[in-house]
Amino acid sequence: MTMSHTTYFPDARGTSPSAPLSPRVGIASFHRSLPRYRVTALYSCPAIAERLGVKTVLVKDESVRLGLPSFKMLGASWATATSIAREWLGTEDAPLSIRWIAREMRRRHGSHWRVGRRLVAATDGNHGRGVARMARLLRLPSLIFVPAGTAESRIRGIEKEGARVEVVEGTYDDAIARSAREASATTLVISDTSWEGYTETPTNVIHGYSTMFSEIDQQLSGKTLDVVVLQSGVGAFAAAGMAHWSARDTNARPRFVVVEPTAANCLMLSAESHAITLAAGPHESTMAGLNCGLPSLIAWPIISHATDAYIAIDDDATFDAMRVLADCGIVAGESGAAGLAGLLAITDVAERDSVGLRDDATVLVINTEGATDPDNYDHVVGTTDKGVIRTRRRRQQATHTVRVSGR
Ligand SMILES: Cc1ncc(COP(=O)(O)O)c(C=O)c1O
C-alpha cells in the first residue's frame, strides 16, 4: 500500500552548534533517583527490517518510561528539578535527586514550603503528564493547559496525576501562550518549547532526553547506526537526538530523518524557507504529540544544521505503522509510530537512497509513546495494548538486542 507523504531534502547540512551538546552532568543519576526508573528495551525487529529493505531495524521502546506511557517524563522531570533548584533554591550545580529537592526546600523554606507554590505547563498530552507526575512526587499542586480537541483519555491521564486541567480554545501554541502568563515567583512554568526570553527550562527539557540516547549507546555496545528517524512536534526531541549523535565526526554520524504530520510540518516548512515558519493548520492529526505549529527557538538551529530529510505524513501512514509494530509485539501510539511510518512511506528509489535506506543499513526507530488514546488504539490495531503484550510474551517476539540492568 502506498501512503501519501511529502519529502524535503535540504541541499547541505552543517555542523551542529555546540551549546546544547554539553549538558550538565548528573542527569542520568537524577533519573535513577525517580521511582520506577528502568532502562527501556531496545528491540531488533527482523520483520520490519525486511519490509523496509534494510539489514537491521532497532526500536527503542518508550511506551513505558518511569511508569508513564511516553519518553516525555525524562525532559519534564529534569527541567522541573533544575528549575526548582535555580528559582527556589538558588543553586545551579548541586547533584540533584528527587529526595534532595524536597529535603532542601524544607530546610531552606520551612515545613510549609509548598504553600502558594505550584507547577504549570501546556501540553498535547505527554509532557504535561510528566510535569503533573513531578508535582505529585513533590506533593505540589499543578495546572496543565491542553488545546481544544485533546482526547478525553489524555486529559484523564493528566488528572490522574492530581493536576487541574484547563482546556484552551485553540491550538497547542495557544495553550503554550496561555501557560506562559502564569509565571511568577511561586509558579514555575515548565515548557518543552522555547521562545524569545524563555530558553533555560526548555534547554533542560532537551538535556533530560539525553538519558534515553545514552541508554541506546550502551545497548548498541559499539554497533553504529546508519539512519536515525525522529518524529517531531516542536523539535526538542529531535534536537536532543541530533545533538547527542552529531558530536561524532561527520562521516561517522548517522543520517537524521525528521517526520511530522502533513498539517503540522513546521520543521519542513522552516527548512524550505530557511527561517522559523508557522504551519498554520488546522492541526487535526491524531498524532497529538506532533501537532505543533512552530518549532522551538532553541531546537531549530540544531535541526536545521543536522537534518538530512524531512518527511510529512498523514494519519493513515501512522496507523499502518502502529499495526506493523503491534505485529512485532510493540505497543505504539499515533505519535509513537510516526517515525517508522515516515520510513515506510518512502518507496521511490532515489528517495530511499537520500534517506539512507540501503540493504546493509542499521536503522533506529524510537517508539515515543504507548497507547495514550486506548479507544483509537483498539480501533486502529484491532486489539488492546494488553493483547499485544500478551501475544508478545507468548511468541517471545521482539527480543532484546542487549539487556541492560535497570539500575
Ligand atoms: C509521543 C511523542 N512523540 C514525539 C514528540 C515530539 O517531541 P517534540 O515536541 O520535542 O518534537 C512528542 C511531543 O509531545 C510526543 O508526545
The ligand as an SDF file (V2000), in Angstrom:
LIG
                    3D

 16 16  0  0  0  0  0  0  0  0999 V2000
    4.8360   10.7910   21.8980 C   0  0  0  0  0  0  0  0  0  0  0  0
    5.5860   11.9600   21.3890 C   0  0  0  0  0  0  0  0  0  0  0  0
    6.4990   11.7680   20.4340 N   0  0  0  0  0  0  0  0  0  0  0  0
    7.2040   12.7800   19.9420 C   0  0  0  0  0  0  0  0  0  0  0  0
    7.0000   14.0780   20.3930 C   0  0  0  0  0  0  0  0  0  0  0  0
    7.7670   15.1920   19.7640 C   0  0  0  0  0  0  0  0  0  0  0  0
    8.5600   15.9110   20.6370 O   0  0  0  0  0  0  0  0  0  0  0  0
    8.9140   17.4190   20.3330 P   0  0  0  0  0  0  0  0  0  0  0  0
    7.6850   18.2310   20.5510 O   0  0  0  0  0  0  0  0  0  0  0  0
   10.0090   17.7360   21.2530 O   0  0  0  0  0  0  0  0  0  0  0  0
    9.3280   17.4820   18.8960 O   0  0  0  0  0  0  0  0  0  0  0  0
    6.0440   14.3180   21.3940 C   0  0  0  0  0  0  0  0  0  0  0  0
    5.8030   15.6590   21.9220 C   0  0  0  0  0  0  0  0  0  0  0  0
    4.9270   15.9010   22.7320 O   0  0  0  0  0  0  0  0  0  0  0  0
    5.3140   13.2180   21.9000 C   0  0  0  0  0  0  0  0  0  0  0  0
    4.3790   13.3860   22.8590 O   0  0  0  0  0  0  0  0  0  0  0  0
  1  2  1  0
  2  3  1  0
  2 15  2  0
  3  4  2  0
  4  5  1  0
  5  6  1  0
  5 12  2  0
  6  7  1  0
  7  8  1  0
  8  9  2  0
  8 10  1  0
  8 11  1  0
 12 13  1  0
 12 15  1  0
 13 14  2  0
 15 16  1  0
M  END
$$$$
